[in-house]
Amino acid sequence: MITQAMKLDLQNKLSRFGTNIIISPKKDELPLTYGSVTLPGLKIKSKNFIDESHIERLKTLKDIGVLSPKVIGRVIINTGIPHSTVLVGVSFRNETALKSWWTVNGKTPSSAKEALVGSSVASKLKLKAGSSTYISGSLYKISAVLKETGASDDNAVFVSLSEAQKILGLKNKISLVETRTANSNFSAKKLAEKISAKFSSIEASALEEALRAQKENVEFFSWFSLISSAIILLFSALIVFITLMASINERVREIGIFRAIGFRKKHIIKIILVEAIIISFTGGLMGALLGYIFARTSLPFFVKGLRYVPFSPWILLSAVLLAIFLSCIASFLPARKASKLDPAEALRFI
């Protein structure tokens, strides 16, 4: 259930921003390695910001879609008690066009002195649409609260790009630019390579590539969970086998009475197997339901911000059927042994 939730979340991310590209300042570093040990690189020259003049040049590129420049920094928000938080300056029109999955309570900021806050910030500082707060000493109206996205947007405060540049003292400077391909059929990776080749001071990375690396991790985790489950099933079968063998040894007298009053071998086998099926059905059903509850409570520890676990009737059905099958296989030999008990020998225990 956990791996299914992770795969669905990954598919959702690919469909939402698989064609998105992050453009950031180029970092010139000399990698340091000794044998197979990789150390932090030696910074030769590193620009922390992109000049605004690059935006107009980026717009001329073919196959590039909406450009959303951002400036990012830390500020103090004062709601009675000062709190440090992340300030993001954006063009709200471009940002909302790029992030179609955004949902807000209130109205998107339309003036310089209006702000949009992420869900985590709003919850922590008890902010809501219509309230006001001080950001770096200036009063701003909270025009909207962003609903939970499960991303870093939840922990940020958004104002207009020019206003953020003014607050942070970064006139005409951009921290990064987010964009996407104009055509969904065009490869984001190819466009990122095209941007990196054209500009010497910036580099572009396709989110699709990062998501593919995450997909490999999810696949590895999925195989690991399957192998772990197979080992657990093997031990479970052995436990069922040992338990039933012990149960039959304790029920010799009962089985002897059944045989003495006319029960045939097939009847004895049927009794043992029916008991195993009833117990395994109950155990499989309880196990699947408890597994679902555990998956829901533990999922945020595996994937930060992910809480939704889809309830699949197929997983429930397969869990119950597998439990019954496993129990029948493990019960067959003990049931066969019980059917071969000599009634005369069994009745000696009465």
Backbone hydrogen bonds, N-H to C=O, Kabsch-Sander energy under -0.5 kcal/mol:
donor,donor_aa,acceptor,acceptor_aa,energy
5,A,1,M,-2.1
6,M,2,I,-2.2
7,K,3,T,-2.3
8,L,4,Q,-2.3
9,D,5,A,-2.2
10,L,6,M,-2.0
11,Q,7,K,-2.4
12,N,8,L,-2.1
13,K,9,D,-2.2
14,L,10,L,-2.4
15,S,11,Q,-2.2
16,R,12,N,-2.0
17,F,13,K,-2.9
18,G,14,L,-1.5
20,N,17,F,-1.1
21,I,179,T,-3.3
22,I,205,S,-2.7
23,I,21,I,-0.5
23,I,177,V,-3.4
24,S,22,I,-0.5
24,S,203,E,-2.6
26,K,201,S,-2.7
28,D,26,K,-0.6
28,D,45,K,-1.9
29,E,27,K,-0.8
30,L,42,L,-2.7
32,L,39,L,-0.8
33,T,31,P,-0.6
34,Y,37,V,-2.6
37,V,34,Y,-2.1
38,T,36,S,-0.6
39,L,32,L,-3.1
39,L,37,V,-0.5
42,L,30,L,-2.5
43,K,41,G,-0.6
44,I,28,D,-2.1
44,I,42,L,-0.5
45,K,28,D,-1.2
47,K,26,K,-1.2
50,I,174,I,-3.7
52,E,172,N,-1.8
54,H,51,D,-1.9
55,I,52,E,-1.5
56,E,52,E,-0.6
57,R,53,S,-1.0
58,L,54,H,-2.4
59,K,55,I,-1.8
60,T,56,E,-0.6
60,T,57,R,-0.7
61,L,58,L,-1.5
64,I,61,L,-1.0
65,G,180,R,-2.9
68,S,66,V,-0.5
68,S,178,E,-2.8
70,K,176,L,-2.7
71,V,89,G,-1.4
73,G,87,L,-2.0
75,V,85,T,-2.5
77,I,75,V,-0.5
77,I,83,H,-3.5
78,N,134,Y,-2.6
79,T,77,I,-0.7
79,T,81,I,-1.0
83,H,77,I,-2.6
85,T,75,V,-2.5
86,V,155,N,-0.8
87,L,73,G,-3.6
88,V,157,V,-3.0
89,G,71,V,-3.0
90,V,88,V,-0.5
90,V,159,V,-2.3
91,S,69,P,-0.5
92,F,90,V,-0.8
95,E,91,S,-3.0
96,T,92,F,-2.5
97,A,93,R,-1.3
98,L,94,N,-2.1
99,K,95,E,-2.6
100,S,98,L,-0.8
102,W,99,K,-1.8
105,N,145,V,-2.8
106,G,104,V,-0.8
107,K,143,S,-2.0
114,E,111,S,-1.3
115,A,141,K,-2.6
116,L,158,F,-2.7
117,V,144,A,-1.8
118,G,156,A,-2.6
120,S,154,D,-0.9
121,V,154,D,-1.6
122,A,118,G,-2.6
123,S,119,S,-2.2
124,K,120,S,-2.5
125,L,121,V,-2.7
126,K,122,A,-0.7
127,L,122,A,-2.1
130,G,142,I,-3.9
131,S,128,K,-2.2
133,T,140,Y,-2.3
134,Y,78,N,-1.5
135,I,138,S,-3.1
136,S,76,I,-2.8
136,S,134,Y,-0.5
138,S,135,I,-1.8
140,Y,133,T,-3.1
141,K,113,K,-2.6
142,I,131,S,-3.3
143,S,115,A,-1.8
143,S,141,K,-1.1
144,A,115,A,-1.1
145,V,105,N,-1.8
146,L,117,V,-3.1
147,K,103,T,-3.1
154,D,151,A,-1.6
155,N,152,S,-1.7
156,A,153,D,-1.3
157,V,86,V,-2.4
158,F,116,L,-3.9
159,V,88,V,-2.0
161,L,90,V,-1.3
164,A,160,S,-2.4
165,Q,161,L,-2.3
166,K,162,S,-1.7
167,I,163,E,-2.5
168,L,164,A,-2.7
169,G,165,Q,-0.8
170,L,165,Q,-2.6
173,K,170,L,-1.9
174,I,50,I,-2.3
175,S,70,K,-2.2
176,L,70,K,-1.8
177,V,23,I,-2.8
178,E,68,S,-2.1
179,T,21,I,-2.6
180,R,66,V,-0.5
181,T,19,T,-1.1
182,A,63,D,-2.4
184,S,182,A,-0.5
186,F,183,N,-1.8
191,L,187,S,-1.8
192,A,188,A,-2.3
193,E,189,K,-2.2
194,K,190,K,-2.0
195,I,191,L,-2.3
196,S,192,A,-2.3
197,A,193,E,-1.9
198,K,194,K,-1.6
199,F,195,I,-2.0
203,E,24,S,-2.7
205,S,22,I,-2.4
207,L,20,N,-2.1
208,E,18,G,-0.5
208,E,20,N,-0.5
209,E,206,A,-1.0
210,A,206,A,-1.1
211,L,207,L,-2.5
212,R,208,E,-1.8
213,A,209,E,-1.8
214,Q,210,A,-1.7
215,K,211,L,-2.2
216,E,212,R,-1.9
217,N,213,A,-1.6
218,V,214,Q,-2.2
219,E,215,K,-2.5
220,F,216,E,-2.3
221,F,217,N,-2.5
222,S,218,V,-2.4
223,W,219,E,-2.4
224,F,220,F,-2.5
225,S,221,F,-2.4
226,L,222,S,-2.0
227,I,223,W,-2.4
228,S,224,F,-2.4
229,S,225,S,-2.3
230,A,226,L,-2.3
231,I,227,I,-2.1
232,I,228,S,-2.3
233,L,229,S,-2.6
234,L,230,A,-2.0
235,F,231,I,-2.1
236,S,232,I,-2.4
237,A,233,L,-2.4
238,L,234,L,-1.8
239,I,235,F,-2.3
240,V,236,S,-2.6
241,F,237,A,-2.4
242,I,238,L,-2.6
243,T,239,I,-2.6
244,L,240,V,-2.5
245,M,241,F,-2.2
246,A,242,I,-2.2
247,S,243,T,-2.3
248,I,244,L,-2.6
249,N,245,M,-1.9
250,E,246,A,-1.4
251,R,247,S,-1.0
252,V,249,N,-0.6
255,I,251,R,-2.6
256,G,252,V,-2.4
257,I,253,R,-2.0
258,F,254,E,-2.0
259,R,255,I,-2.4
260,A,256,G,-2.3
261,I,257,I,-2.0
262,G,259,R,-1.1
263,F,258,F,-2.7
268,I,264,R,-1.7
269,I,265,K,-2.3
270,K,266,K,-2.2
271,I,267,H,-2.3
272,I,268,I,-2.2
273,L,269,I,-2.6
274,V,270,K,-2.8
275,E,271,I,-2.1
276,A,272,I,-2.1
277,I,273,L,-2.6
278,I,274,V,-2.5
279,I,275,E,-2.4
280,S,276,A,-2.7
281,F,277,I,-2.6
282,T,278,I,-2.0
283,G,279,I,-2.7
284,G,280,S,-3.1
285,L,281,F,-2.3
286,M,282,T,-2.5
287,G,283,G,-2.7
288,A,284,G,-2.3
289,L,285,L,-2.1
290,L,286,M,-2.8
291,G,287,G,-2.4
292,Y,288,A,-2.0
293,I,289,L,-2.1
294,F,290,L,-2.7
295,A,291,G,-2.5
296,R,292,Y,-2.2
297,T,293,I,-2.0
298,S,294,F,-2.4
299,L,295,A,-1.7
301,F,298,S,-1.4
302,F,298,S,-0.9
302,F,299,L,-1.1
303,V,299,L,-2.8
306,L,303,V,-1.8
307,R,305,G,-0.6
309,V,307,R,-0.5
312,S,310,P,-0.8
316,L,312,S,-1.8
317,L,313,P,-2.8
318,S,314,W,-2.8
319,A,315,I,-2.3
320,V,316,L,-2.0
321,L,317,L,-2.7
322,L,318,S,-2.5
323,A,319,A,-2.0
324,I,320,V,-2.3
325,F,321,L,-2.8
326,L,322,L,-2.9
327,S,323,A,-2.2
328,C,324,I,-2.5
329,I,325,F,-2.3
330,A,326,L,-2.4
331,S,327,S,-1.7
332,F,328,C,-1.1
332,F,329,I,-0.5
333,L,329,I,-0.6
335,A,331,S,-2.5
336,R,332,F,-2.5
337,K,333,L,-2.3
338,A,334,P,-2.1
339,S,335,A,-1.9
340,K,336,R,-1.0
341,L,338,A,-1.2
346,A,342,D,-2.8
347,L,343,P,-2.5
348,R,344,A,-0.5
348,R,345,E,-0.8
349,F,346,A,-1.6
350,I,347,L,-1.4
